[in-house]
């Protein structure tokens, strides 16, 4: 139920994202979707460490994007249009209706309870996927990727000098 709710809310936010015209509102929708994704991944795994790291990486990227957008579009006014508000309200109503109709606990037939057994086995399958992704054979590839990303971070930080950086000063 929780996973289906998060998927439907994410789908609603994705469709609302198409009608956004302010970059900060787009960033907020992207941050909310990242939070929903990390909570869904956390519910599927036995521990929340993978979803926590995923959320922190996305949040770091969003902070960099926020700095760029706030320096480029600082004078642009943020306004809500009635078209997007009506669209968001209708999408939320359809999402709630689909959740109530498609929920197996509200239906009376036995086949929906048989399908519910798939959702109880899903966390075990996902944890096996995470274990296969970080097993001994893939450990060297993962370490090479981590070292490569760390090296790229250090090189980019040295290229972009603080006095001659790509951002204009915020005055």
DSSP file (Angstrom, degrees, kcal/mol; ACC not computed):
  #  RESIDUE AA STRUCTURE BP1 BP2  ACC     N-H-->O    O-->H-N    N-H-->O    O-->H-N    TCO  KAPPA ALPHA  PHI   PSI    X-CA   Y-CA   Z-CA
    1    1 A X     >        0   0    0      0, 0.0     4,-2.3     0, 0.0     5,-0.2   0.000 360.0 360.0 360.0 -44.8    0.0    0.0    0.0
    2    2 A X  H  >  +     0   0    0      1,-0.2     4,-2.4     2,-0.2     5,-0.2   0.898 360.0  48.6 -66.6 -39.7    2.8    2.4    0.9
    3    3 A X  H  > S+     0   0    0      2,-0.2     4,-2.2     1,-0.2    -1,-0.2   0.895 111.7  49.0 -67.7 -39.1    4.8    1.6   -2.2
    4    4 A X  H  > S+     0   0    0      2,-0.2     4,-2.3     1,-0.2    -2,-0.2   0.895 111.1  50.8 -67.0 -38.5    1.7    2.1   -4.4
    5    5 A X  H  X S+     0   0    0     -4,-2.3     4,-2.4     1,-0.2     5,-0.2   0.924 111.0  47.5 -63.2 -44.5    0.9    5.4   -2.8
    6    6 A X  H  X S+     0   0    0     -4,-2.4     4,-2.2     1,-0.2    -1,-0.2   0.877 111.4  51.3 -66.9 -35.4    4.5    6.7   -3.2
    7    7 A X  H  X S+     0   0    0     -4,-2.2     4,-2.2     2,-0.2    -1,-0.2   0.911 111.7  46.6 -65.9 -41.3    4.5    5.6   -6.9
    8    8 A X  H  X S+     0   0    0     -4,-2.3     4,-2.2     2,-0.2    -2,-0.2   0.889 112.7  48.8 -69.9 -38.1    1.2    7.4   -7.6
    9    9 A X  H  X S+     0   0    0     -4,-2.4     4,-2.5     2,-0.2    -1,-0.2   0.901 111.5  50.5 -66.5 -39.2    2.3   10.5   -5.8
   10   10 A X  H  X S+     0   0    0     -4,-2.2     4,-2.1     2,-0.2    -2,-0.2   0.894 109.8  50.3 -64.3 -39.4    5.6   10.4   -7.8
   11   11 A X  H  X S+     0   0    0     -4,-2.2     4,-2.0     2,-0.2    -2,-0.2   0.894 110.7  49.8 -64.5 -39.8    3.6   10.0  -11.0
   12   12 A X  H  X S+     0   0    0     -4,-2.2     4,-1.9     1,-0.2    -2,-0.2   0.914 111.3  48.1 -64.6 -43.0    1.4   13.0  -10.1
   13   13 A X  H  X S+     0   0    0     -4,-2.5     4,-1.9     2,-0.2    -2,-0.2   0.853 108.9  54.7 -67.0 -33.4    4.5   15.1   -9.3
   14   14 A X  H  X S+     0   0    0     -4,-2.1     4,-0.8     2,-0.2    -1,-0.2   0.917 109.9  45.7 -65.2 -42.7    6.1   14.1  -12.6
   15   15 A X  H  < S+     0   0    0     -4,-2.0     3,-0.4     1,-0.2     4,-0.4   0.838 113.0  50.6 -70.0 -30.8    3.0   15.3  -14.5
   16   16 A X  H >< S+     0   0    0     -4,-1.9     3,-1.3     1,-0.2     4,-0.3   0.811  99.2  66.6 -72.6 -29.2    2.9   18.5  -12.5
   17   17 A X  H >< S+     0   0    0     -4,-1.9     3,-1.0     1,-0.3    -1,-0.2   0.801  91.3  63.2 -60.6 -30.0    6.6   19.0  -13.2
   18   18 A X  T 3< S+     0   0    0     -4,-0.8    -1,-0.3    -3,-0.4    -2,-0.2   0.766 103.9  47.1 -67.2 -24.8    5.8   19.5  -16.9
   19   19 A X  T <  S+     0   0    0     -3,-1.3    -1,-0.2    -4,-0.4     2,-0.2   0.381  86.7 108.8-100.2   3.9    3.7   22.6  -16.1
   20   20 A X    <   +     0   0    0     -3,-1.0    60,-0.1    -4,-0.3     3,-0.0  -0.574  37.6 176.8 -78.9 142.5    6.2   24.3  -13.8
   21   21 A X        +     0   0    0     -2,-0.2     2,-0.5     1,-0.0    -1,-0.1   0.460  56.9  79.7-123.4  -5.3    7.9   27.4  -15.2
   22   22 A X  S  > S-     0   0    0      1,-0.1     4,-1.9    57,-0.1     3,-0.3  -0.891  70.7-141.7-104.7 132.9   10.1   28.5  -12.3
   23   23 A X  H  > S+     0   0    0     -2,-0.5     4,-2.0     1,-0.2    -1,-0.1   0.825 100.2  54.1 -64.6 -31.6   13.4   26.7  -11.7
   24   24 A X  H  > S+     0   0    0      2,-0.2     4,-2.0     1,-0.2    -1,-0.2   0.869 107.5  50.5 -71.2 -34.5   13.1   26.7   -7.9
   25   25 A X  H  > S+     0   0    0     -3,-0.3     4,-2.2     2,-0.2    -2,-0.2   0.884 109.6  51.5 -67.3 -37.8    9.7   25.1   -8.0
   26   26 A X  H  X S+     0   0    0     -4,-1.9     4,-2.3     1,-0.2    -2,-0.2   0.899 109.2  50.7 -63.3 -40.2   11.1   22.4  -10.4
   27   27 A X  H  X S+     0   0    0     -4,-2.0     4,-2.2     2,-0.2    -2,-0.2   0.878 108.7  51.7 -64.8 -37.3   13.9   21.8   -7.9
   28   28 A X  H  X S+     0   0    0     -4,-2.0     4,-2.3     2,-0.2    -2,-0.2   0.914 110.3  48.0 -65.4 -42.6   11.4   21.5   -5.0
   29   29 A X  H  X S+     0   0    0     -4,-2.2     4,-2.3     1,-0.2    -2,-0.2   0.904 112.1  50.1 -63.5 -40.8    9.4   18.9   -7.0
   30   30 A X  H  X S+     0   0    0     -4,-2.3     4,-1.9     2,-0.2    -2,-0.2   0.875 110.1  50.4 -64.8 -37.5   12.6   17.0   -7.8
   31   31 A X  H  X S+     0   0    0     -4,-2.2     4,-2.1     2,-0.2    -2,-0.2   0.893 110.3  49.4 -67.4 -40.0   13.6   17.1   -4.1
   32   32 A X  H  X S+     0   0    0     -4,-2.3     4,-2.3     2,-0.2    -2,-0.2   0.902 110.8  50.2 -65.6 -40.6   10.2   15.7   -3.1
   33   33 A X  H  X S+     0   0    0     -4,-2.3     4,-2.5     2,-0.2    -1,-0.2   0.873 109.2  52.0 -65.1 -35.8   10.5   13.0   -5.7
   34   34 A X  H  X S+     0   0    0     -4,-1.9     4,-2.6     2,-0.2    -2,-0.2   0.900 109.3  49.9 -65.3 -40.3   14.0   12.1   -4.4
   35   35 A X  H  X S+     0   0    0     -4,-2.1     4,-2.1     2,-0.2    -2,-0.2   0.911 111.8  47.8 -63.7 -42.3   12.6   11.9   -0.9
   36   36 A X  H  X S+     0   0    0     -4,-2.3     4,-2.2     2,-0.2    -2,-0.2   0.912 112.8  49.3 -64.5 -42.4    9.8    9.6   -2.0
   37   37 A X  H  X S+     0   0    0     -4,-2.5     4,-2.5     1,-0.2    -2,-0.2   0.917 111.6  47.7 -63.7 -43.8   12.2    7.4   -4.0
   38   38 A X  H  X S+     0   0    0     -4,-2.6     4,-2.1     1,-0.2    -1,-0.2   0.866 111.7  50.5 -69.0 -33.6   14.6    7.1   -1.0
   39   39 A X  H  X S+     0   0    0     -4,-2.1     4,-1.9    -5,-0.2    -1,-0.2   0.895 111.1  49.3 -68.0 -38.6   11.8    6.2    1.3
   40   40 A X  H  X S+     0   0    0     -4,-2.2     4,-1.3     2,-0.2    -2,-0.2   0.918 112.4  46.9 -65.6 -43.0   10.5    3.5   -1.1
   41   41 A X  H  X S+     0   0    0     -4,-2.5     4,-1.2     1,-0.2    -1,-0.2   0.886 111.2  53.3 -65.1 -37.7   14.0    2.1   -1.4
   42   42 A X  H  < S+     0   0    0     -4,-2.1    -1,-0.2     1,-0.2    -2,-0.2   0.852 107.3  50.8 -65.5 -34.7   14.4    2.2    2.3
   43   43 A X  H  < S+     0   0    0     -4,-1.9    -1,-0.2     1,-0.2    -2,-0.2   0.789 109.9  50.8 -72.6 -26.3   11.1    0.3    2.8
   44   44 A X  H  < S+     0   0    0     -4,-1.3    83,-0.3    -5,-0.1     2,-0.3   0.703 105.7  62.6 -84.0 -19.7   12.2   -2.4    0.4
   45   45 A X  S  < S-     0   0    0     -4,-1.2    79,-0.1     2,-0.1    78,-0.1  -0.712  84.6-122.6-105.9 157.5   15.6   -3.1    2.0
   46   46 A X  S    S+     0   0    0     -2,-0.3     2,-0.3    77,-0.2    -1,-0.1   0.825  98.3  34.5 -67.5 -29.5   16.3   -4.4    5.5
   47   47 A X  S    S-     0   0    0      1,-0.0     3,-0.3    -3,-0.0     4,-0.3  -0.866  72.7-136.0-123.3 160.3   18.3   -1.3    6.3
   48   48 A X  S  > S+     0   0    0     -2,-0.3     4,-2.3     1,-0.2     5,-0.2   0.294  76.7 101.7 -95.2   9.2   18.0    2.4    5.3
   49   49 A X  H  > S+     0   0    0      1,-0.2     4,-2.4     2,-0.2     5,-0.2   0.896  81.4  48.8 -65.7 -40.0   21.7    3.0    4.6
   50   50 A X  H  > S+     0   0    0     -3,-0.3     4,-2.2     1,-0.2    -1,-0.2   0.916 114.6  44.8 -66.3 -42.5   21.4    2.7    0.8
   51   51 A X  H  > S+     0   0    0     -4,-0.3     4,-2.4     2,-0.2    -1,-0.2   0.849 111.8  53.8 -70.4 -32.6   18.4    5.1    0.7
   52   52 A X  H  X S+     0   0    0     -4,-2.3     4,-2.2     2,-0.2    -2,-0.2   0.926 110.8  45.0 -65.7 -44.9   20.2    7.5    3.1
   53   53 A X  H  X S+     0   0    0     -4,-2.4     4,-2.3     2,-0.2    -2,-0.2   0.907 112.7  52.4 -64.4 -41.8   23.3    7.6    0.9
   54   54 A X  H  X S+     0   0    0     -4,-2.2     4,-2.2     1,-0.2    -2,-0.2   0.915 110.7  47.2 -59.9 -44.2   21.1    8.0   -2.2
   55   55 A X  H  X S+     0   0    0     -4,-2.4     4,-2.5     1,-0.2    -1,-0.2   0.894 111.2  51.0 -66.5 -39.8   19.2   10.9   -0.6
   56   56 A X  H  X S+     0   0    0     -4,-2.2     4,-2.2     2,-0.2    -1,-0.2   0.888 110.3  49.2 -66.1 -38.0   22.4   12.6    0.5
   57   57 A X  H  X S+     0   0    0     -4,-2.3     4,-2.1     2,-0.2    -2,-0.2   0.934 114.0  45.4 -66.3 -45.2   23.9   12.4   -3.0
   58   58 A X  H  X S+     0   0    0     -4,-2.2     4,-2.4     1,-0.2    -2,-0.2   0.889 112.2  52.5 -64.3 -38.0   20.8   13.8   -4.6
   59   59 A X  H  X S+     0   0    0     -4,-2.5     4,-2.1     2,-0.2    -1,-0.2   0.890 107.9  51.0 -66.6 -38.5   20.6   16.6   -2.0
   60   60 A X  H  X S+     0   0    0     -4,-2.2     4,-1.7     2,-0.2    -1,-0.2   0.913 111.7  47.4 -63.4 -42.4   24.2   17.6   -2.6
   61   61 A X  H  X S+     0   0    0     -4,-2.1     4,-2.3     1,-0.2    -2,-0.2   0.881 110.7  52.1 -64.4 -38.0   23.5   17.8   -6.4
   62   62 A X  H  X S+     0   0    0     -4,-2.4     4,-2.5     2,-0.2    -2,-0.2   0.850 105.7  54.7 -68.6 -33.3   20.3   19.8   -5.7
   63   63 A X  H  X S+     0   0    0     -4,-2.1     4,-2.0     2,-0.2    -1,-0.2   0.906 108.9  48.1 -65.5 -40.0   22.3   22.3   -3.5
   64   64 A X  H  X S+     0   0    0     -4,-1.7     4,-2.1     2,-0.2    -2,-0.2   0.929 113.3  47.6 -64.4 -44.5   24.7   22.9   -6.4
   65   65 A X  H  X S+     0   0    0     -4,-2.3     4,-2.8     1,-0.2     5,-0.2   0.878 109.0  54.9 -63.5 -36.7   21.8   23.4   -8.8
   66   66 A X  H  X S+     0   0    0     -4,-2.5     4,-2.6     2,-0.2    -1,-0.2   0.900 107.6  49.4 -63.5 -40.3   20.1   25.7   -6.2
   67   67 A X  H  X S+     0   0    0     -4,-2.0     4,-1.6     2,-0.2    -2,-0.2   0.932 113.5  46.1 -64.6 -45.1   23.2   27.9   -6.1
   68   68 A X  H  X S+     0   0    0     -4,-2.1     4,-1.7     2,-0.2    -2,-0.2   0.936 116.0  44.9 -62.1 -46.3   23.4   28.1   -9.9
   69   69 A X  H  X S+     0   0    0     -4,-2.8     4,-3.2     1,-0.2    -2,-0.2   0.902 111.6  51.8 -68.6 -40.4   19.7   28.8  -10.3
   70   70 A X  H  < S+     0   0    0     -4,-2.6    -1,-0.2    -5,-0.2    -2,-0.2   0.813 112.5  46.7 -68.2 -27.4   19.6   31.4   -7.6
   71   71 A X  H  < S+     0   0    0     -4,-1.6     3,-0.3    -5,-0.2    -1,-0.2   0.800 120.4  38.0 -81.5 -27.7   22.5   33.3   -9.1
   72   72 A X  H  < S+     0   0    0     -4,-1.7     3,-0.2     1,-0.2    -2,-0.2   0.875 128.9  27.6 -88.9 -40.4   21.1   33.1  -12.6
   73   73 A X  S >< S+     0   0    0     -4,-3.2     3,-0.5    -5,-0.2    -1,-0.2  -0.353  76.1 132.0-118.4  50.9   17.4   33.7  -12.0
   74   74 A X  T 3  S+     0   0    0     -3,-0.3    -1,-0.2     1,-0.2    -3,-0.1   0.798  74.2  45.7 -75.8 -27.3   17.5   35.7   -8.8
   75   75 A X  T 3  S+     0   0    0     -3,-0.2     2,-0.4     2,-0.1    -1,-0.2   0.446  83.2 113.0 -95.9   0.0   15.0   38.4   -9.9
   76   76 A X    <   -     0   0    0     -3,-0.5     2,-0.2     1,-0.1    -3,-0.1  -0.586  67.0-127.4 -77.3 129.3   12.4   36.1  -11.4
   77   77 A X        -     0   0    0     -2,-0.4     2,-0.6     1,-0.1    -2,-0.1  -0.499  11.9-133.9 -79.4 143.4    9.2   36.2   -9.5
   78   78 A X        +     0   0    0     -2,-0.2     2,-0.4   -56,-0.0    -1,-0.1  -0.865  34.8 165.6 -97.8 120.8    7.6   33.0   -8.3
   79   79 A X        -     0   0    0     -2,-0.6     2,-0.5     2,-0.0   -57,-0.1  -0.993  32.3-132.6-138.1 144.7    3.9   32.8   -9.0
   80   80 A X        -     0   0    0     -2,-0.4     2,-0.3   -60,-0.1   -60,-0.0  -0.838  21.6-145.7 -95.6 126.7    1.3   30.0   -8.9
   81   81 A X     >  -     0   0    0     -2,-0.5     4,-1.8     1,-0.1     5,-0.1  -0.644  15.0-130.7 -89.1 150.3   -0.9   29.8  -11.9
   82   82 A X  H  > S+     0   0    0     -2,-0.3     4,-2.6     1,-0.2     5,-0.2   0.809 106.0  61.9 -69.5 -27.9   -4.5   28.7  -11.5
   83   83 A X  H  > S+     0   0    0      1,-0.2     4,-2.2     2,-0.2    -1,-0.2   0.933 107.3  42.1 -63.3 -45.9   -4.1   26.2  -14.4
   84   84 A X  H  > S+     0   0    0      2,-0.2     4,-2.6     1,-0.2    -1,-0.2   0.860 113.7  53.3 -70.6 -33.6   -1.3   24.3  -12.6
   85   85 A X  H  X S+     0   0    0     -4,-1.8     4,-2.2     2,-0.2    -2,-0.2   0.919 111.8  44.4 -66.4 -43.1   -3.2   24.4   -9.3
   86   86 A X  H  X S+     0   0    0     -4,-2.6     4,-2.5     2,-0.2     5,-0.2   0.897 114.3  50.5 -66.4 -40.6   -6.4   23.0  -10.9
   87   87 A X  H  X S+     0   0    0     -4,-2.2     4,-2.4    -5,-0.2    -2,-0.2   0.918 111.0  48.2 -62.9 -43.7   -4.3   20.4  -12.7
   88   88 A X  H  X S+     0   0    0     -4,-2.6     4,-2.2     2,-0.2    -2,-0.2   0.904 111.9  49.8 -64.9 -40.8   -2.6   19.4   -9.5
   89   89 A X  H  X S+     0   0    0     -4,-2.2     4,-2.1     2,-0.2    -2,-0.2   0.918 112.4  46.4 -63.7 -43.5   -5.9   19.1   -7.6
   90   90 A X  H  X S+     0   0    0     -4,-2.5     4,-2.3     1,-0.2    -2,-0.2   0.890 112.3  50.7 -67.9 -37.6   -7.5   17.0  -10.3
   91   91 A X  H  X S+     0   0    0     -4,-2.4     4,-2.2     2,-0.2    -1,-0.2   0.886 110.2  49.8 -66.3 -37.5   -4.4   14.7  -10.5
   92   92 A X  H  X S+     0   0    0     -4,-2.2     4,-2.5     2,-0.2    -2,-0.2   0.890 110.4  50.4 -67.3 -37.9   -4.4   14.3   -6.7
   93   93 A X  H  X S+     0   0    0     -4,-2.1     4,-2.3     2,-0.2    -2,-0.2   0.915 111.7  47.3 -65.3 -42.2   -8.1   13.4   -6.8
   94   94 A X  H  X S+     0   0    0     -4,-2.3     4,-2.6     2,-0.2    -2,-0.2   0.886 111.2  52.4 -65.4 -37.1   -7.5   10.8   -9.5
   95   95 A X  H  X S+     0   0    0     -4,-2.2     4,-2.3     2,-0.2    -2,-0.2   0.925 110.4  46.8 -63.8 -44.8   -4.6    9.4   -7.6
   96   96 A X  H  X S+     0   0    0     -4,-2.5     4,-2.1     2,-0.2    -2,-0.2   0.894 112.4  50.7 -64.0 -39.3   -6.7    9.0   -4.4
   97   97 A X  H  X S+     0   0    0     -4,-2.3     4,-2.2     2,-0.2    -2,-0.2   0.921 111.0  47.8 -64.2 -43.8   -9.4    7.4   -6.5
   98   98 A X  H  X S+     0   0    0     -4,-2.6     4,-2.8     1,-0.2    -2,-0.2   0.885 110.3  53.3 -64.7 -38.1   -7.0    4.9   -8.1
   99   99 A X  H  X S+     0   0    0     -4,-2.3     4,-0.7     1,-0.2    -1,-0.2   0.909 111.9  44.3 -63.7 -40.9   -5.5    4.1   -4.7
  100  100 A X  H  < S+     0   0    0     -4,-2.1    -2,-0.2     2,-0.2    -1,-0.2   0.863 118.5  42.9 -73.1 -34.5   -8.9    3.3   -3.2
  101  101 A X  H  < S+     0   0    0     -4,-2.2    -2,-0.2     1,-0.2    -3,-0.2   0.902 118.2  42.7 -77.3 -41.4  -10.1    1.3   -6.2
  102  102 A X  H  < S+     0   0    0     -4,-2.8     2,-0.4    -5,-0.2    -1,-0.2   0.461  83.8 113.5 -88.2  -0.5   -6.8   -0.7   -6.8
  103  103 A X    >X  -     0   0    0     -4,-0.7     3,-1.0    -5,-0.2     4,-0.7  -0.588  59.1-149.3 -74.5 125.2   -6.1   -1.5   -3.1
  104  104 A X  T 34 S+     0   0    0     -2,-0.4    -1,-0.2     1,-0.2     3,-0.1   0.727  93.0  63.3 -68.2 -20.6   -6.4   -5.2   -2.6
  105  105 A X  T 34 S+     0   0    0      1,-0.2    -1,-0.2     7,-0.1    -2,-0.0   0.764 102.9  48.9 -75.6 -23.0   -7.5   -4.8    1.0
  106  106 A X  T <4 S+     0   0    0     -3,-1.0    -1,-0.2    -6,-0.1    -2,-0.2   0.658  98.6  81.2 -88.1 -16.6  -10.6   -3.0   -0.1
  107  107 A X     <  -     0   0    0     -4,-0.7    -5,-0.0    -3,-0.1    -6,-0.0  -0.524  68.2-146.7 -89.8 160.3  -11.7   -5.5   -2.6
  108  108 A X        +     0   0    0     -2,-0.2     2,-0.1     4,-0.0    -1,-0.1   0.534  61.7 101.8-104.6  -8.7  -13.4   -8.8   -1.7
  109  109 A X     >  -     0   0    0      1,-0.1     4,-0.5    -5,-0.0     3,-0.4  -0.443  69.2-131.3 -83.6 157.2  -12.1  -11.3   -4.3
  110  110 A X  H  > S+     0   0    0      1,-0.2     4,-1.4     2,-0.2     3,-0.5   0.747  97.2  70.5 -77.3 -26.0   -9.5  -13.8   -3.4
  111  111 A X  H  > S+     0   0    0      1,-0.2     4,-1.9     2,-0.2    -1,-0.2   0.831  93.6  56.7 -65.5 -30.2   -7.2  -13.2   -6.4
  112  112 A X  H  > S+     0   0    0     -3,-0.4     4,-1.1     1,-0.2    -1,-0.2   0.849 105.3  51.2 -69.7 -31.3   -6.2   -9.8   -5.0
  113  113 A X  H  X S+     0   0    0     -4,-0.5     4,-0.6    -3,-0.5    -1,-0.2   0.809 107.1  53.6 -74.2 -27.9   -4.9  -11.4   -1.8
  114  114 A X  H >< S+     0   0    0     -4,-1.4     3,-0.9     1,-0.2     4,-0.4   0.893 108.1  49.9 -68.9 -39.2   -2.9  -13.9   -3.9
  115  115 A X  H >X S+     0   0    0     -4,-1.9     3,-1.1     1,-0.2     4,-0.7   0.772  99.4  67.2 -67.8 -24.8   -1.3  -11.0   -5.7
  116  116 A X  H 3X S+     0   0    0     -4,-1.1     4,-0.9     1,-0.2     3,-0.4   0.770  87.3  68.1 -65.8 -25.2   -0.6   -9.4   -2.2
  117  117 A X  H <X S+     0   0    0     -3,-0.9     4,-1.2    -4,-0.6    -1,-0.2   0.789  91.2  61.7 -64.8 -27.6    1.9  -12.3   -1.6
  118  118 A X  H <> S+     0   0    0     -3,-1.1     4,-0.9    -4,-0.4     3,-0.3   0.891 100.3  53.3 -64.5 -39.0    4.2  -10.8   -4.3
  119  119 A X  H  X S+     0   0    0     -4,-0.7     4,-0.5    -3,-0.4    -1,-0.2   0.758 104.9  54.4 -71.2 -23.1    4.6   -7.6   -2.3
  120  120 A X  H  < S+     0   0    0     -4,-0.9     4,-0.3    -3,-0.2    -1,-0.2   0.791 111.2  45.1 -78.1 -26.4    5.6   -9.6    0.8
  121  121 A X  H  X S+     0   0    0     -4,-1.2     4,-1.7    -3,-0.3     3,-0.2   0.601  93.2  83.7 -88.5 -11.8    8.4  -11.3   -1.2
  122  122 A X  H  X S+     0   0    0     -4,-0.9     4,-2.3     1,-0.2     5,-0.2   0.880  84.8  53.9 -63.0 -41.8    9.6   -8.1   -2.9
  123  123 A X  H  X S+     0   0    0     -4,-0.5     4,-2.3     1,-0.2    -1,-0.2   0.885 108.3  51.0 -62.0 -35.1   11.9   -6.9    0.0
  124  124 A X  H  > S+     0   0    0     -4,-0.3     4,-1.8    -3,-0.2    -1,-0.2   0.905 110.7  48.3 -66.8 -40.1   13.7  -10.2    0.0
  125  125 A X  H  X S+     0   0    0     -4,-1.7     4,-1.7     1,-0.2    -2,-0.2   0.895 112.4  49.2 -65.5 -39.0   14.3  -10.0   -3.8
  126  126 A X  H  X S+     0   0    0     -4,-2.3     4,-2.1     1,-0.2    -2,-0.2   0.896 108.9  51.3 -69.7 -39.0   15.5   -6.4   -3.5
  127  127 A X  H  X S+     0   0    0     -4,-2.3     4,-2.1   -83,-0.3    -1,-0.2   0.862 108.4  52.8 -66.7 -32.7   17.9   -7.2   -0.7
  128  128 A X  H  X S+     0   0    0     -4,-1.8     4,-2.3     2,-0.2    -1,-0.2   0.874 107.3  52.8 -66.5 -35.7   19.3  -10.1   -2.8
  129  129 A X  H  X S+     0   0    0     -4,-1.7     4,-1.9     2,-0.2    -2,-0.2   0.914 109.2  48.3 -63.9 -42.5   19.8   -7.6   -5.7
  130  130 A X  H  X S+     0   0    0     -4,-2.1     4,-1.4     1,-0.2    -2,-0.2   0.895 111.6  50.2 -65.5 -39.1   21.8   -5.2   -3.4
  131  131 A X  H  < S+     0   0    0     -4,-2.1    -2,-0.2     1,-0.2    -1,-0.2   0.889 111.3  48.2 -66.1 -38.4   23.9   -8.1   -2.1
  132  132 A X  H >< S+     0   0    0     -4,-2.3     3,-0.9     1,-0.2    -1,-0.2   0.832 108.3  55.6 -69.2 -30.9   24.7   -9.2   -5.7
  133  133 A X  H 3< S+     0   0    0     -4,-1.9    -1,-0.2     1,-0.2    -2,-0.2   0.835 117.1  34.0 -71.3 -31.3   25.5   -5.6   -6.6
  134  134 A X  T 3< S+     0   0    0     -4,-1.4    -1,-0.2    -5,-0.1    -2,-0.2  -0.103  89.7 127.1-115.8  34.7   28.2   -5.4   -3.9
  135  135 A X  S <> S-     0   0    0     -3,-0.9     4,-0.8     1,-0.1     3,-0.2  -0.164  78.2 -86.3 -81.5-176.0   29.5   -8.9   -3.8
  136  136 A X  H  > S+     0   0    0      1,-0.2     4,-0.6     2,-0.2     3,-0.4   0.841 124.8  53.7 -63.7 -35.8   33.2   -9.9   -4.0
  137  137 A X  H  4 S+     0   0    0      1,-0.2     4,-0.4     2,-0.1     3,-0.3   0.882 115.5  38.5 -68.7 -37.0   33.3  -10.0   -7.8
  138  138 A X  H  > S+     0   0    0     -3,-0.2     4,-2.3    -6,-0.2    -1,-0.2   0.465  93.2  90.3 -91.4  -1.2   31.9   -6.5   -8.2
  139  139 A X  H  X S+     0   0    0     -4,-0.8     4,-2.4    -3,-0.4    -1,-0.2   0.898  86.3  49.1 -63.3 -41.5   33.8   -5.1   -5.3
  140  140 A X  H  X S+     0   0    0     -4,-0.6     4,-2.4    -3,-0.3    -1,-0.2   0.905 111.0  49.8 -67.2 -40.0   36.8   -4.0   -7.4
  141  141 A X  H  > S+     0   0    0     -4,-0.4     4,-2.2     2,-0.2    -1,-0.2   0.907 111.4  49.6 -63.8 -40.8   34.6   -2.3  -10.0
  142  142 A X  H  X S+     0   0    0     -4,-2.3     4,-2.2     1,-0.2    -2,-0.2   0.911 111.2  48.7 -64.1 -42.3   32.9   -0.4   -7.2
  143  143 A X  H  X S+     0   0    0     -4,-2.4     4,-2.5     2,-0.2    -2,-0.2   0.884 109.9  51.7 -66.5 -37.8   36.1    0.7   -5.6
  144  144 A X  H  X S+     0   0    0     -4,-2.4     4,-2.4     2,-0.2    -1,-0.2   0.905 110.7  49.0 -63.8 -40.8   37.5    1.8   -9.0
  145  145 A X  H  X S+     0   0    0     -4,-2.2     4,-2.4     2,-0.2    -2,-0.2   0.901 111.4  49.2 -65.4 -40.3   34.3    3.9   -9.5
  146  146 A X  H  X S+     0   0    0     -4,-2.2     4,-2.2     2,-0.2    -2,-0.2   0.927 113.4  45.8 -64.8 -44.8   34.6    5.4   -6.1
  147  147 A X  H  X S+     0   0    0     -4,-2.5     4,-2.5     2,-0.2    -2,-0.2   0.893 112.5  51.7 -65.7 -39.3   38.3    6.3   -6.6
  148  148 A X  H  X S+     0   0    0     -4,-2.4     4,-2.5     2,-0.2    -2,-0.2   0.917 111.2  46.9 -63.2 -43.8   37.5    7.7  -10.1
  149  149 A X  H  X S+     0   0    0     -4,-2.4     4,-2.1     2,-0.2    -2,-0.2   0.881 112.4  50.1 -67.2 -37.2   34.7    9.9   -8.7
  150  150 A X  H  X S+     0   0    0     -4,-2.2     4,-2.1     2,-0.2    -2,-0.2   0.911 111.8  48.2 -65.6 -41.5   36.9   11.1   -5.9
  151  151 A X  H  X S+     0   0    0     -4,-2.5     4,-2.4     2,-0.2    -2,-0.2   0.900 111.2  50.3 -64.5 -41.5   39.7   12.0   -8.3
  152  152 A X  H  X S+     0   0    0     -4,-2.5     4,-2.4     1,-0.2     5,-0.2   0.882 109.5  52.1 -64.3 -37.6   37.3   13.8  -10.6
  153  153 A X  H  X S+     0   0    0     -4,-2.1     4,-2.2     2,-0.2    -2,-0.2   0.919 111.0  46.4 -63.9 -43.9   36.0   15.8   -7.6
  154  154 A X  H  X S+     0   0    0     -4,-2.1     4,-1.8     2,-0.2    -2,-0.2   0.902 113.3  49.2 -66.3 -40.9   39.5   16.8   -6.6
  155  155 A X  H  X S+     0   0    0     -4,-2.4     4,-2.0     2,-0.2    -2,-0.2   0.919 112.6  46.7 -66.1 -43.5   40.5   17.8  -10.2
  156  156 A X  H  X S+     0   0    0     -4,-2.4     4,-2.3     1,-0.2    -1,-0.2   0.887 110.9  52.9 -66.6 -37.8   37.3   19.9  -10.7
  157  157 A X  H  < S+     0   0    0     -4,-2.2    -1,-0.2    -5,-0.2    -2,-0.2   0.856 111.6  46.4 -65.7 -33.5   37.8   21.6   -7.3
  158  158 A X  H  < S+     0   0    0     -4,-1.8    -2,-0.2    -5,-0.2    -1,-0.2   0.826 111.7  51.0 -76.8 -31.4   41.4   22.5   -8.3
  159  159 A X  H  < S+     0   0    0     -4,-2.0     2,-1.3     1,-0.2    -2,-0.2   0.926 102.3  63.1 -70.1 -44.4   40.3   23.8  -11.8
  160  160 A X  S  < S-     0   0    0     -4,-2.3    -1,-0.2    -5,-0.2     2,-0.2  -0.694  79.5-161.2 -86.7  97.0   37.6   26.0  -10.4
  161  161 A X        -     0   0    0     -2,-1.3     3,-0.3     3,-0.3    -3,-0.1  -0.518  23.8-122.2 -77.0 146.7   39.5   28.5   -8.3
  162  162 A X  S >  S+     0   0    0      1,-0.2     3,-0.9     2,-0.2    -1,-0.1   0.884 111.0  46.1 -60.2 -40.8   37.4   30.4   -5.8
  163  163 A X  T 3  S+     0   0    0      1,-0.2    -1,-0.2    -3,-0.0    -3,-0.0   0.788 122.2  36.0 -73.6 -26.6   38.3   33.8   -7.2
  164  164 A X  T 3  S+     0   0    0     -3,-0.3    -3,-0.3     2,-0.0    -1,-0.2  -0.101  88.2 141.4-117.2  34.3   37.7   32.8  -10.8
  165  165 A X    <   -     0   0    0     -3,-0.9    -3,-0.1    -5,-0.2    -5,-0.0  -0.139  64.6-107.5 -74.0 171.6   34.8   30.5  -10.4
  166  166 A X  S    S+     0   0    0      2,-0.1     2,-0.3     0, 0.0    -1,-0.1   0.625  93.0  87.2 -76.6 -12.8   31.8   30.2  -12.7
  167  167 A X  S    S-     0   0    0      1,-0.0     2,-0.2     3,-0.0    -2,-0.1  -0.656  74.8-131.7 -90.8 142.8   29.4   31.9  -10.3
  168  168 A X        -     0   0    0     -2,-0.3    -2,-0.1     1,-0.1     2,-0.0  -0.609  42.3 -89.8 -82.8 154.4   29.0   35.6  -10.2
  169  169 A X        -     0   0    0     -2,-0.2     2,-1.1     1,-0.1    -1,-0.1  -0.360  33.1-125.0 -68.3 143.0   29.1   37.1   -6.7
  170  170 A X              0   0    0      1,-0.2    -1,-0.1    -3,-0.1   -99,-0.0  -0.752 360.0 360.0 -88.9  97.4   25.8   37.3   -4.8
  171  171 A X              0   0    0     -2,-1.1    -1,-0.2     0, 0.0    -2,-0.0   0.382 360.0 360.0-115.8 360.0   25.6   41.0   -3.8
